[in-house]
Amino acid sequence: MKTALVQIGDSRGILIPGSFLEQCQFPDEVELENHGNHLIIRTTSKPRSGWEDAFRRMRENGDDKLLDDASQSVDEWDITEIP
């Protein structure tokens, strides 16, 4: 599909057809990347998206225990050097 660049103040923009936006499920904010002569438009990343559900599942599965139990790693230095 071809589309024209339109003047928007000191910038230029493109009109993205509603069907494209619907297909891509873009939110109100997107990220733009420039790769040579290609413009990449993608949804904004949410680094912690899904963490809450993942932690809940870990708890339900009993996978939320500490892997390094401090009481098991006490050695002679800990006994003699820590008051």
Backbone as XML, in Angstrom:
<?xml version="1.0"?>
<chain id="A" units="angstrom">
  <residue number="1" name="MET">
    <atom name="N" x="0.845" y="-1.175" z="0.000"/>
    <atom name="CA" x="0.000" y="0.000" z="0.000"/>
    <atom name="C" x="0.888" y="1.236" z="0.000"/>
  </residue>
  <residue number="2" name="LYS">
    <atom name="N" x="0.530" y="2.204" z="-0.770"/>
    <atom name="CA" x="1.238" y="3.485" z="-0.790"/>
    <atom name="C" x="0.379" y="4.507" z="-0.065"/>
  </residue>
  <residue number="3" name="THR">
    <atom name="N" x="1.052" y="5.445" z="0.595"/>
    <atom name="CA" x="0.354" y="6.541" z="1.252"/>
    <atom name="C" x="1.241" y="7.776" z="1.176"/>
  </residue>
  <residue number="4" name="ALA">
    <atom name="N" x="0.659" y="8.932" z="1.300"/>
    <atom name="CA" x="1.408" y="10.187" z="1.191"/>
    <atom name="C" x="1.867" y="10.653" z="2.574"/>
  </residue>
  <residue number="5" name="LEU">
    <atom name="N" x="3.005" y="11.336" z="2.574"/>
    <atom name="CA" x="3.459" y="11.997" z="3.793"/>
    <atom name="C" x="2.724" y="13.331" z="3.882"/>
  </residue>
  <residue number="6" name="VAL">
    <atom name="N" x="2.241" y="13.671" z="5.057"/>
    <atom name="CA" x="1.514" y="14.932" z="5.232"/>
    <atom name="C" x="2.271" y="15.832" z="6.201"/>
  </residue>
  <residue number="7" name="GLN">
    <atom name="N" x="2.182" y="17.121" z="5.958"/>
    <atom name="CA" x="2.853" y="18.106" z="6.811"/>
    <atom name="C" x="2.075" y="18.255" z="8.115"/>
  </residue>
  <residue number="8" name="ILE">
    <atom name="N" x="2.778" y="18.139" z="9.248"/>
    <atom name="CA" x="2.178" y="18.329" z="10.574"/>
    <atom name="C" x="3.123" y="19.253" z="11.338"/>
  </residue>
  <residue number="9" name="GLY">
    <atom name="N" x="2.859" y="20.554" z="11.301"/>
    <atom name="CA" x="3.761" y="21.525" z="11.914"/>
    <atom name="C" x="5.109" y="21.470" z="11.235"/>
  </residue>
  <residue number="10" name="ASP">
    <atom name="N" x="6.185" y="21.318" z="12.029"/>
    <atom name="CA" x="7.536" y="21.199" z="11.476"/>
    <atom name="C" x="7.876" y="19.753" z="11.109"/>
  </residue>
  <residue number="11" name="SER">
    <atom name="N" x="6.958" y="18.834" z="11.334"/>
    <atom name="CA" x="7.198" y="17.413" z="11.073"/>
    <atom name="C" x="6.353" y="16.930" z="9.913"/>
  </residue>
  <residue number="12" name="ARG">
    <atom name="N" x="6.504" y="15.669" z="9.589"/>
    <atom name="CA" x="5.663" y="15.039" z="8.577"/>
    <atom name="C" x="5.146" y="13.732" z="9.158"/>
  </residue>
  <residue number="13" name="GLY">
    <atom name="N" x="3.985" y="13.318" z="8.707"/>
    <atom name="CA" x="3.378" y="12.103" z="9.222"/>
    <atom name="C" x="2.724" y="11.299" z="8.128"/>
  </residue>
  <residue number="14" name="ILE">
    <atom name="N" x="2.267" y="10.126" z="8.492"/>
    <atom name="CA" x="1.532" y="9.289" z="7.564"/>
    <atom name="C" x="0.200" y="8.926" z="8.202"/>
  </residue>
  <residue number="15" name="LEU">
    <atom name="N" x="-0.794" y="8.710" z="7.374"/>
    <atom name="CA" x="-2.084" y="8.231" z="7.858"/>
    <atom name="C" x="-2.090" y="6.722" z="7.712"/>
  </residue>
  <residue number="16" name="ILE">
    <atom name="N" x="-2.359" y="6.047" z="8.809"/>
    <atom name="CA" x="-2.398" y="4.583" z="8.797"/>
    <atom name="C" x="-3.862" y="4.168" z="8.771"/>
  </residue>
  <residue number="17" name="PRO">
    <atom name="N" x="-4.260" y="3.402" z="7.772"/>
    <atom name="CA" x="-5.662" y="2.990" z="7.680"/>
    <atom name="C" x="-6.115" y="2.233" z="8.935"/>
  </residue>
  <residue number="18" name="GLY">
    <atom name="N" x="-7.364" y="2.438" z="9.299"/>
    <atom name="CA" x="-7.929" y="1.802" z="10.484"/>
    <atom name="C" x="-7.807" y="0.292" z="10.468"/>
  </residue>
  <residue number="19" name="SER">
    <atom name="N" x="-7.944" y="-0.323" z="9.292"/>
    <atom name="CA" x="-7.833" y="-1.786" z="9.207"/>
    <atom name="C" x="-6.431" y="-2.258" z="9.594"/>
  </residue>
  <residue number="20" name="PHE">
    <atom name="N" x="-5.393" y="-1.471" z="9.234"/>
    <atom name="CA" x="-4.018" y="-1.807" z="9.627"/>
    <atom name="C" x="-3.867" y="-1.707" z="11.137"/>
  </residue>
  <residue number="21" name="LEU">
    <atom name="N" x="-4.392" y="-0.617" z="11.698"/>
    <atom name="CA" x="-4.282" y="-0.418" z="13.143"/>
    <atom name="C" x="-5.004" y="-1.523" z="13.904"/>
  </residue>
  <residue number="22" name="GLU">
    <atom name="N" x="-6.156" y="-1.919" z="13.386"/>
    <atom name="CA" x="-6.935" y="-2.989" z="14.008"/>
    <atom name="C" x="-6.157" y="-4.303" z="13.964"/>
  </residue>
  <residue number="23" name="GLN">
    <atom name="N" x="-5.569" y="-4.583" z="12.819"/>
    <atom name="CA" x="-4.795" y="-5.812" z="12.639"/>
    <atom name="C" x="-3.587" y="-5.851" z="13.578"/>
  </residue>
  <residue number="24" name="CYS">
    <atom name="N" x="-2.907" y="-4.744" z="13.702"/>
    <atom name="CA" x="-1.691" y="-4.667" z="14.529"/>
    <atom name="C" x="-2.002" y="-4.476" z="16.005"/>
  </residue>
  <residue number="25" name="GLN">
    <atom name="N" x="-3.207" y="-4.073" z="16.328"/>
    <atom name="CA" x="-3.630" y="-3.808" z="17.711"/>
    <atom name="C" x="-2.688" y="-2.807" z="18.392"/>
  </residue>
  <residue number="26" name="PHE">
    <atom name="N" x="-2.371" y="-1.736" z="17.667"/>
    <atom name="CA" x="-1.517" y="-0.706" z="18.246"/>
    <atom name="C" x="-2.244" y="0.044" z="19.350"/>
  </residue>
  <residue number="27" name="PRO">
    <atom name="N" x="-1.556" y="0.311" z="20.460"/>
    <atom name="CA" x="-2.147" y="1.158" z="21.509"/>
    <atom name="C" x="-2.021" y="2.623" z="21.094"/>
  </residue>
  <residue number="28" name="ASP">
    <atom name="N" x="-2.196" y="3.535" z="22.023"/>
    <atom name="CA" x="-2.100" y="4.963" z="21.707"/>
    <atom name="C" x="-0.655" y="5.422" z="21.512"/>
  </residue>
  <residue number="29" name="GLU">
    <atom name="N" x="0.305" y="4.608" z="21.918"/>
    <atom name="CA" x="1.713" y="4.971" z="21.814"/>
    <atom name="C" x="2.462" y="3.839" z="21.125"/>
  </residue>
  <residue number="30" name="VAL">
    <atom name="N" x="3.386" y="4.196" z="20.224"/>
    <atom name="CA" x="4.186" y="3.191" z="19.519"/>
    <atom name="C" x="5.657" y="3.582" z="19.578"/>
  </residue>
  <residue number="31" name="GLU">
    <atom name="N" x="6.528" y="2.628" z="19.275"/>
    <atom name="CA" x="7.962" y="2.887" z="19.178"/>
    <atom name="C" x="8.338" y="2.936" z="17.703"/>
  </residue>
  <residue number="32" name="LEU">
    <atom name="N" x="9.226" y="3.846" z="17.348"/>
    <atom name="CA" x="9.716" y="3.963" z="15.976"/>
    <atom name="C" x="11.195" y="3.610" z="15.949"/>
  </residue>
  <residue number="33" name="GLU">
    <atom name="N" x="11.601" y="2.869" z="14.938"/>
    <atom name="CA" x="13.021" y="2.542" z="14.735"/>
    <atom name="C" x="13.372" y="2.813" z="13.286"/>
  </residue>
  <residue number="34" name="ASN">
    <atom name="N" x="14.574" y="3.300" z="13.091"/>
    <atom name="CA" x="15.069" y="3.580" z="11.751"/>
    <atom name="C" x="16.157" y="2.567" z="11.429"/>
  </residue>
  <residue number="35" name="HIS">
    <atom name="N" x="15.954" y="1.780" z="10.381"/>
    <atom name="CA" x="16.949" y="0.819" z="9.910"/>
    <atom name="C" x="17.245" y="1.143" z="8.450"/>
  </residue>
  <residue number="36" name="GLY">
    <atom name="N" x="18.271" y="1.959" z="8.248"/>
    <atom name="CA" x="18.609" y="2.383" z="6.884"/>
    <atom name="C" x="17.465" y="3.181" z="6.301"/>
  </residue>
  <residue number="37" name="ASN">
    <atom name="N" x="16.896" y="2.694" z="5.211"/>
    <atom name="CA" x="15.767" y="3.406" z="4.617"/>
    <atom name="C" x="14.436" y="2.746" z="4.981"/>
  </residue>
  <residue number="38" name="HIS">
    <atom name="N" x="14.407" y="2.011" z="6.099"/>
    <atom name="CA" x="13.180" y="1.360" z="6.571"/>
    <atom name="C" x="12.748" y="1.973" z="7.899"/>
  </residue>
  <residue number="39" name="LEU">
    <atom name="N" x="11.474" y="2.213" z="8.023"/>
    <atom name="CA" x="10.900" y="2.705" z="9.271"/>
    <atom name="C" x="10.118" y="1.557" z="9.904"/>
  </residue>
  <residue number="40" name="ILE">
    <atom name="N" x="10.465" y="1.215" z="11.131"/>
    <atom name="CA" x="9.793" y="0.137" z="11.855"/>
    <atom name="C" x="8.887" y="0.772" z="12.902"/>
  </residue>
  <residue number="41" name="ILE">
    <atom name="N" x="7.627" y="0.397" z="12.908"/>
    <atom name="CA" x="6.660" y="0.867" z="13.905"/>
    <atom name="C" x="6.215" y="-0.354" z="14.690"/>
  </residue>
  <residue number="42" name="ARG">
    <atom name="N" x="6.382" y="-0.313" z="16.012"/>
    <atom name="CA" x="5.961" y="-1.442" z="16.842"/>
    <atom name="C" x="5.327" y="-0.943" z="18.133"/>
  </residue>
  <residue number="43" name="THR">
    <atom name="N" x="4.593" y="-1.822" z="18.784"/>
    <atom name="CA" x="3.969" y="-1.438" z="20.046"/>
    <atom name="C" x="5.054" y="-1.147" z="21.069"/>
  </residue>
  <residue number="44" name="THR">
    <atom name="N" x="4.742" y="-0.302" z="22.020"/>
    <atom name="CA" x="5.705" y="0.022" z="23.073"/>
    <atom name="C" x="5.929" y="-1.215" z="23.925"/>
  </residue>
  <residue number="45" name="SER">
    <atom name="N" x="7.163" y="-1.415" z="24.313"/>
    <atom name="CA" x="7.476" y="-2.588" z="25.128"/>
    <atom name="C" x="7.137" y="-2.302" z="26.587"/>
  </residue>
  <residue number="46" name="LYS">
    <atom name="N" x="6.705" y="-3.334" z="27.247"/>
    <atom name="CA" x="6.408" y="-3.253" z="28.677"/>
    <atom name="C" x="7.249" y="-4.328" z="29.348"/>
  </residue>
  <residue number="47" name="PRO">
    <atom name="N" x="8.439" y="-3.949" z="29.855"/>
    <atom name="CA" x="9.401" y="-4.924" z="30.356"/>
    <atom name="C" x="8.857" y="-5.877" z="31.416"/>
  </residue>
  <residue number="48" name="ARG">
    <atom name="N" x="7.944" y="-5.433" z="32.240"/>
    <atom name="CA" x="7.449" y="-6.280" z="33.327"/>
    <atom name="C" x="6.063" y="-6.847" z="33.050"/>
  </residue>
  <residue number="49" name="SER">
    <atom name="N" x="5.651" y="-6.753" z="31.810"/>
    <atom name="CA" x="4.345" y="-7.270" z="31.432"/>
    <atom name="C" x="4.286" y="-8.772" z="31.686"/>
  </residue>
  <residue number="50" name="GLY">
    <atom name="N" x="3.276" y="-9.216" z="32.408"/>
    <atom name="CA" x="3.093" y="-10.634" z="32.669"/>
    <atom name="C" x="3.775" y="-11.154" z="33.918"/>
  </residue>
  <residue number="51" name="TRP">
    <atom name="N" x="4.576" y="-10.316" z="34.582"/>
    <atom name="CA" x="5.290" y="-10.770" z="35.778"/>
    <atom name="C" x="4.323" y="-11.198" z="36.876"/>
  </residue>
  <residue number="52" name="GLU">
    <atom name="N" x="3.262" y="-10.437" z="37.077"/>
    <atom name="CA" x="2.321" y="-10.743" z="38.149"/>
    <atom name="C" x="1.736" y="-12.146" z="37.977"/>
  </residue>
  <residue number="53" name="ASP">
    <atom name="N" x="1.320" y="-12.468" z="36.769"/>
    <atom name="CA" x="0.779" y="-13.809" z="36.505"/>
    <atom name="C" x="1.847" y="-14.882" z="36.679"/>
  </residue>
  <residue number="54" name="ALA">
    <atom name="N" x="3.051" y="-14.607" z="36.216"/>
    <atom name="CA" x="4.140" y="-15.576" z="36.336"/>
    <atom name="C" x="4.453" y="-15.855" z="37.805"/>
  </residue>
  <residue number="55" name="PHE">
    <atom name="N" x="4.493" y="-14.812" z="38.633"/>
    <atom name="CA" x="4.770" y="-14.995" z="40.062"/>
    <atom name="C" x="3.634" y="-15.761" z="40.744"/>
  </residue>
  <residue number="56" name="ARG">
    <atom name="N" x="2.403" y="-15.492" z="40.336"/>
    <atom name="CA" x="1.266" y="-16.210" z="40.904"/>
    <atom name="C" x="1.362" y="-17.698" z="40.575"/>
  </residue>
  <residue number="57" name="ARG">
    <atom name="N" x="1.690" y="-18.002" z="39.317"/>
    <atom name="CA" x="1.834" y="-19.411" z="38.922"/>
    <atom name="C" x="2.983" y="-20.083" z="39.664"/>
  </residue>
  <residue number="58" name="MET">
    <atom name="N" x="4.085" y="-19.350" z="39.866"/>
    <atom name="CA" x="5.207" y="-19.897" z="40.625"/>
    <atom name="C" x="4.760" y="-20.260" z="42.038"/>
  </residue>
  <residue number="59" name="ARG">
    <atom name="N" x="3.998" y="-19.371" z="42.659"/>
    <atom name="CA" x="3.511" y="-19.625" z="44.024"/>
    <atom name="C" x="2.606" y="-20.854" z="44.038"/>
  </residue>
  <residue number="60" name="GLU">
    <atom name="N" x="1.700" y="-20.928" z="43.079"/>
    <atom name="CA" x="0.785" y="-22.069" z="43.011"/>
    <atom name="C" x="1.529" y="-23.382" z="42.814"/>
  </residue>
  <residue number="61" name="ASN">
    <atom name="N" x="2.645" y="-23.358" z="42.076"/>
    <atom name="CA" x="3.423" y="-24.566" z="41.805"/>
    <atom name="C" x="4.506" y="-24.838" z="42.849"/>
  </residue>
  <residue number="62" name="GLY">
    <atom name="N" x="4.616" y="-23.936" z="43.844"/>
    <atom name="CA" x="5.654" y="-24.102" z="44.862"/>
    <atom name="C" x="7.048" y="-23.798" z="44.353"/>
  </residue>
  <residue number="63" name="ASP">
    <atom name="N" x="7.141" y="-23.030" z="43.267"/>
    <atom name="CA" x="8.437" y="-22.692" z="42.676"/>
    <atom name="C" x="8.970" y="-21.349" z="43.162"/>
  </residue>
  <residue number="64" name="ASP">
    <atom name="N" x="8.471" y="-20.859" z="44.274"/>
    <atom name="CA" x="8.888" y="-19.542" z="44.744"/>
    <atom name="C" x="9.792" y="-19.634" z="45.971"/>
  </residue>
  <residue number="65" name="LYS">
    <atom name="N" x="10.470" y="-20.736" z="46.134"/>
    <atom name="CA" x="11.386" y="-20.922" z="47.271"/>
    <atom name="C" x="12.767" y="-20.387" z="46.901"/>
  </residue>
  <residue number="66" name="LEU">
    <atom name="N" x="13.515" y="-19.930" z="47.920"/>
    <atom name="CA" x="14.881" y="-19.465" z="47.691"/>
    <atom name="C" x="15.751" y="-20.639" z="47.275"/>
  </residue>
  <residue number="67" name="LEU">
    <atom name="N" x="16.589" y="-20.441" z="46.296"/>
    <atom name="CA" x="17.479" y="-21.501" z="45.835"/>
    <atom name="C" x="18.746" y="-21.578" z="46.672"/>
  </residue>
  <residue number="68" name="ASP">
    <atom name="N" x="19.129" y="-20.454" z="47.276"/>
    <atom name="CA" x="20.346" y="-20.400" z="48.082"/>
    <atom name="C" x="19.952" y="-20.143" z="49.526"/>
  </residue>
  <residue number="69" name="ASP">
    <atom name="N" x="19.753" y="-21.189" z="50.277"/>
    <atom name="CA" x="19.360" y="-21.064" z="51.681"/>
    <atom name="C" x="20.589" y="-20.661" z="52.494"/>
  </residue>
  <residue number="70" name="ALA">
    <atom name="N" x="20.581" y="-19.459" z="53.048"/>
    <atom name="CA" x="21.737" y="-18.918" z="53.767"/>
    <atom name="C" x="22.163" y="-19.813" z="54.927"/>
  </residue>
  <residue number="71" name="SER">
    <atom name="N" x="21.233" y="-20.496" z="55.590"/>
    <atom name="CA" x="21.586" y="-21.329" z="56.736"/>
    <atom name="C" x="22.430" y="-22.532" z="56.313"/>
  </residue>
  <residue number="72" name="GLN">
    <atom name="N" x="22.373" y="-22.934" z="55.061"/>
    <atom name="CA" x="23.158" y="-24.068" z="54.585"/>
    <atom name="C" x="24.556" y="-23.658" z="54.130"/>
  </residue>
  <residue number="73" name="SER">
    <atom name="N" x="24.795" y="-22.373" z="53.990"/>
    <atom name="CA" x="26.091" y="-21.942" z="53.485"/>
    <atom name="C" x="26.978" y="-21.344" z="54.577"/>
  </residue>
  <residue number="74" name="VAL">
    <atom name="N" x="26.699" y="-21.649" z="55.834"/>
    <atom name="CA" x="27.535" y="-21.166" z="56.936"/>
    <atom name="C" x="28.801" y="-22.017" z="56.969"/>
  </residue>
  <residue number="75" name="ASP">
    <atom name="N" x="29.962" y="-21.319" z="56.969"/>
    <atom name="CA" x="31.222" y="-22.054" z="57.062"/>
    <atom name="C" x="32.029" y="-21.550" z="58.260"/>
  </residue>
  <residue number="76" name="GLU">
    <atom name="N" x="33.247" y="-22.026" z="58.410"/>
    <atom name="CA" x="34.077" y="-21.675" z="59.580"/>
    <atom name="C" x="34.306" y="-20.168" z="59.671"/>
  </residue>
  <residue number="77" name="TRP">
    <atom name="N" x="34.521" y="-19.511" z="58.521"/>
    <atom name="CA" x="34.751" y="-18.069" z="58.526"/>
    <atom name="C" x="33.548" y="-17.346" z="59.114"/>
  </residue>
  <residue number="78" name="ASP">
    <atom name="N" x="32.327" y="-17.766" z="58.725"/>
    <atom name="CA" x="31.125" y="-17.141" z="59.252"/>
    <atom name="C" x="31.054" y="-17.280" z="60.777"/>
  </residue>
  <residue number="79" name="ILE">
    <atom name="N" x="31.451" y="-18.405" z="61.274"/>
    <atom name="CA" x="31.361" y="-18.654" z="62.716"/>
    <atom name="C" x="32.407" y="-17.853" z="63.469"/>
  </residue>
  <residue number="80" name="THR">
    <atom name="N" x="33.643" y="-17.770" z="62.945"/>
    <atom name="CA" x="34.726" y="-17.093" z="63.682"/>
    <atom name="C" x="34.763" y="-15.583" z="63.440"/>
  </residue>
  <residue number="81" name="GLU">
    <atom name="N" x="34.326" y="-15.107" z="62.308"/>
    <atom name="CA" x="34.472" y="-13.691" z="61.966"/>
    <atom name="C" x="33.227" y="-12.851" z="62.236"/>
  </residue>
  <residue number="82" name="ILE">
    <atom name="N" x="32.064" y="-13.457" z="62.270"/>
    <atom name="CA" x="30.833" y="-12.682" z="62.488"/>
    <atom name="C" x="30.524" y="-12.687" z="63.975"/>
  </residue>
  <residue number="83" name="PRO">
    <atom name="N" x="30.417" y="-11.478" z="64.576"/>
    <atom name="CA" x="30.164" y="-11.399" z="66.032"/>
    <atom name="C" x="28.811" y="-11.949" z="66.420"/>
  </residue>
</chain>
